[in-house]
Amino acid sequence: MRRVNEAVRQVLSEAVGELKDPRIGFVTVTGVETSPDLRHARVFVSVLGSEQKQRQSLAGLEAAHGFLQGRLGRELRLKRTPQLAFEYDPTVERGVRMTQLIDELASKDE
């Protein structure tokens, strides 16, 4: 499953970059969790920008899910093409916040 998830992530990362929807901003596909029966895939994305930009990008991705599923079906020869569901991944944001806190503490110690 790990290899399937990584292959799906790579194909979607490339395909998202080619989307022309103006709602989709700077989106990074951070991970994919595919169900064992290959019927569903949760796609985790990180979006650079405000909360409104995040919502707009997720709406744009949901609108383009048919195109993305078709691309996935053409490039990966899987038994089934999973139904895609996009979710915002806050881990990148949390990592940046943790780095800021560490830097603040380091500057106070000096």
C-alpha positions in Angstrom: 0.0 0.0 0.0 2.9 2.4 0.7 4.1 2.1 -2.9 0.6 2.6 -4.2 0.1 5.7 -2.0 3.4 7.1 -3.2 2.7 6.5 -6.8 -0.7 8.1 -6.5 0.9 11.1 -4.7 3.4 11.6 -7.5 0.9 11.5 -10.3 -1.4 13.9 -8.5 1.4 16.3 -7.7 2.3 16.5 -11.4 -1.4 16.8 -12.4 -2.3 19.5 -9.9 0.5 21.7 -11.3 -1.2 21.5 -14.7 -4.6 22.6 -13.6 -5.8 26.0 -15.0 -8.4 26.7 -12.3 -7.8 30.2 -10.9 -9.1 29.1 -7.5 -6.2 26.7 -7.1 -3.2 28.5 -5.6 0.2 27.1 -4.6 -0.9 23.6 -3.7 1.4 20.8 -2.6 0.2 17.2 -2.3 1.8 16.1 1.0 0.4 12.5 1.3 -2.2 10.0 0.1 -4.0 7.3 2.1 -5.6 4.7 -0.2 -8.1 2.2 1.2 -7.0 -1.5 0.9 -9.7 -2.2 -1.7 -8.5 0.8 -3.8 -12.0 2.4 -3.9 -11.2 5.5 -2.0 -8.1 7.8 -1.5 -7.7 10.6 0.9 -5.4 13.2 -0.6 -3.7 15.5 1.9 -2.7 18.9 0.5 -0.9 21.9 1.9 -1.9 25.4 0.5 0.3 28.5 0.8 -1.9 31.5 1.7 -4.7 32.6 3.9 -7.6 30.4 5.1 -9.8 31.8 2.4 -7.2 30.8 -0.2 -7.1 27.3 1.3 -10.9 26.9 1.0 -10.8 28.2 -2.6 -8.0 25.8 -3.5 -9.8 22.8 -1.9 -13.0 23.8 -3.8 -11.0 24.0 -7.1 -9.5 20.6 -6.4 -12.9 19.0 -5.7 -14.2 20.5 -9.0 -11.2 19.0 -10.9 -11.4 15.6 -9.2 -12.8 14.0 -12.4 -9.8 15.2 -14.5 -7.4 14.1 -11.7 -9.0 10.6 -11.5 -8.8 10.2 -15.2 -5.2 11.1 -15.2 -4.6 8.7 -12.3 -6.4 5.9 -14.3 -4.3 6.5 -17.4 -0.9 6.7 -15.7 -1.3 3.9 -13.1 -2.5 0.5 -14.1 -4.5 -0.3 -11.0 -7.3 -2.7 -10.6 -9.6 0.2 -9.6 -9.2 4.0 -9.8 -9.8 5.3 -6.4 -12.5 8.0 -5.7 -10.5 11.1 -4.5 -11.3 13.1 -1.4 -9.1 16.2 -0.7 -8.3 17.3 2.8 -6.2 20.2 4.1 -3.0 19.0 5.8 -2.0 21.4 8.6 1.4 19.7 9.4 3.4 22.1 7.3 1.9 25.0 9.1 2.5 23.4 12.5 6.2 22.8 11.5 6.7 26.4 10.5 5.1 27.6 13.8 7.3 25.2 15.9 10.4 26.6 14.1 9.3 30.1 14.9 8.8 29.2 18.6 12.2 27.6 18.8 13.9 30.6 17.1 12.1 33.0 19.6 13.3 30.9 22.5 16.9 30.7 21.1 17.0 34.5 20.7 15.8 35.1 24.3 18.6 32.8 25.7 21.3 34.9 24.0 
